[in-house]
Amino acid sequence: MRSTGNAPDYIRHTYKVSSVLKSYTVYSLSHVDWNKNQLTDIVRIEKFQGKSSATQINDYFRLRNTTNWSKCKMVTGLRPTNIEGLFYGDSVTSNKKKTLLIFRMQKDRSTLIIDVYRGFYPHHKGILQNIINTY
């Protein structure tokens, strides 16, 4: 877990591309800090298809938690930031608690880094912007 100044700790997950199709990219986990995987070993970034009320997003993040991608958990849209290749979203737990997710993609999208701020989501835009600015 890392500290980002006054922000809470996060667990970094690093993924590498395993397959690319026109409408999505599949990533496989290559490293996770402290062996504390908060996500799944395989994830997918796919084009947003309007299946939720989310706005201002182009891509959606999905966990591989079943054998059929169409039934896998859709976690969050990737909201753009003012930093190229940096996005944010959230994950909601069963007890309705939000967790901040920060996504960083290399320009060629070959590597995806996801920082999971377990049990923390800033409900004030200034705090969120301060976290984003640390990247």
C-alpha positions as a printed NumPy array, in Angstrom:
array([[  0.   ,   0.   ,   0.   ],
       [  1.234,   3.446,  -0.804],
       [  0.549,   6.779,   0.689],
       [ -0.091,   9.74 ,  -1.593],
       [  0.444,  12.591,   0.831],
       [ -2.807,  13.183,   2.696],
       [ -4.714,  10.687,   0.555],
       [ -5.441,   7.171,   1.756],
       [ -3.353,   4.169,   0.789],
       [ -3.975,   2.217,  -2.362],
       [ -3.04 ,  -1.158,  -3.807],
       [ -1.535,  -1.057,  -7.294],
       [ -2.484,  -3.685,  -9.882],
       [ -0.485,  -3.913, -13.125],
       [ -1.999,  -5.64 , -16.148],
       [ -0.576,  -6.489, -19.577],
       [ -2.591,  -6.901, -22.78 ],
       [ -3.541, -10.491, -23.546],
       [ -5.894,  -9.842, -26.492],
       [ -7.282,  -6.942, -28.496],
       [-10.442,  -6.812, -30.56 ],
       [-12.196,  -3.872, -32.165],
       [-14.593,  -3.265, -29.265],
       [-12.513,  -4.355, -26.248],
       [ -9.088,  -5.16 , -24.816],
       [ -8.449,  -7.998, -22.358],
       [ -5.681,  -7.63 , -19.76 ],
       [ -3.991, -10.231, -17.553],
       [ -2.585,  -9.43 , -14.135],
       [  1.199,  -9.235, -14.146],
       [  1.801,  -7.751, -10.677],
       [ -0.115,  -6.683,  -7.583],
       [  1.356,  -4.93 ,  -4.552],
       [  1.752,  -7.099,  -1.444],
       [ -0.096, -10.027,  -3.099],
       [ -3.389,  -8.345,  -2.131],
       [ -5.411,  -8.678,  -5.314],
       [ -8.566,  -6.589,  -4.954],
       [ -9.756,  -7.256,  -8.516],
       [ -9.523, -10.354, -10.735],
       [ -6.623, -11.867, -12.666],
       [ -8.282, -11.   , -15.97 ],
       [-10.074,  -7.717, -16.711],
       [-11.478,  -6.034, -19.78 ],
       [-11.775,  -2.463, -21.016],
       [-14.615,  -2.247, -23.523],
       [-16.388,   0.444, -25.476],
       [-19.272,   1.929, -23.507],
       [-22.529,   0.797, -25.082],
       [-24.995,   2.918, -23.13 ],
       [-26.215,   0.11 , -20.862],
       [-26.238,   2.422, -17.846],
       [-27.109,   6.034, -17.163],
       [-23.43 ,   7.032, -17.054],
       [-22.41 ,  10.099, -19.037],
       [-19.133,  11.478, -20.398],
       [-17.429,   8.086, -20.696],
       [-16.156,   6.178, -23.722],
       [-14.902,   2.998, -22.037],
       [-16.134,   0.638, -19.357],
       [-14.242,  -1.642, -16.952],
       [-15.314,  -5.26 , -16.449],
       [-13.988,  -7.996, -14.113],
       [-13.68 , -11.605, -15.297],
       [-15.698, -13.275, -12.525],
       [-17.572, -15.863, -14.63 ],
       [-16.744, -17.852, -17.753],
       [-18.945, -15.697, -20.013],
       [-17.86 , -12.064, -20.541],
       [-21.448, -10.922, -21.113],
       [-22.317, -12.035, -17.559],
       [-19.142, -10.721, -15.906],
       [-19.354,  -7.836, -13.457],
       [-19.455,  -4.403, -15.065],
       [-17.685,  -2.239, -12.515],
       [-17.402,   1.346, -13.727],
       [-17.026,   3.719, -16.588],
       [-13.609,   5.287, -17.091],
       [-14.055,   8.999, -16.48 ],
       [-11.397,  11.111, -18.184],
       [ -9.151,  13.526, -16.291],
       [ -7.038,  16.451, -17.441],
       [ -4.041,  14.066, -17.63 ],
       [ -3.65 ,  12.011, -20.804],
       [ -4.113,   8.281, -20.209],
       [ -5.464,   8.801, -16.669],
       [ -9.05 ,   7.927, -15.753],
       [-11.043,   7.37 , -12.588],
       [-14.089,   5.4  , -11.569],
       [-15.538,   3.617,  -8.59 ],
       [-16.494,   0.207,  -7.372],
       [-19.479,  -0.279,  -5.082],
       [-19.324,  -3.056,  -2.501],
       [-22.266,  -5.135,  -1.302],
       [-22.703,  -2.782,   1.666],
       [-22.995,   0.195,  -0.762],
       [-19.548,   1.586,   0.128],
       [-17.653,   3.156,  -2.779],
       [-13.988,   2.548,  -3.56 ],
       [-12.011,   4.916,  -5.793],
       [-10.273,   3.347,  -8.793],
       [ -7.586,   5.219, -10.718],
       [ -6.719,   3.83 , -14.17 ],
       [ -3.5  ,   4.633, -16.039],
       [ -2.975,   3.425, -19.576],
       [  0.132,   3.667, -21.659],
       [ -0.433,   5.508, -24.918],
       [ -0.37 ,   2.221, -26.856],
       [ -2.678,   0.642, -24.211],
       [ -0.29 ,  -2.3  , -23.738],
       [ -0.134,  -1.796, -19.964],
       [ -2.985,  -0.924, -17.608],
       [ -2.311,   0.155, -14.032],
       [ -5.211,   0.278, -11.589],
       [ -4.833,   1.781,  -8.132],
       [ -7.546,   0.581,  -5.743],
       [ -8.243,   2.919,  -2.812],
       [ -9.946,   0.292,  -0.638],
       [-13.043,   1.622,   1.113],
       [-12.301,   5.248,   0.185],
       [-14.088,   7.522,  -2.26 ],
       [-13.78 ,  11.322,  -2.114],
       [-17.211,  12.924,  -2.194],
       [-15.681,  16.373,  -2.674],
       [-14.355,  17.232,  -6.143],
       [-11.395,  19.135,  -4.648],
       [-10.134,  16.03 ,  -2.835],
       [-10.55 ,  13.924,  -5.971],
       [ -8.674,  16.534,  -8.018],
       [ -5.838,  16.568,  -5.468],
       [ -5.479,  12.781,  -5.79 ],
       [ -5.549,  12.978,  -9.591],
       [ -2.893,  15.702,  -9.523],
       [ -0.509,  13.37 ,  -7.679],
       [ -0.246,  11.322, -10.875]])
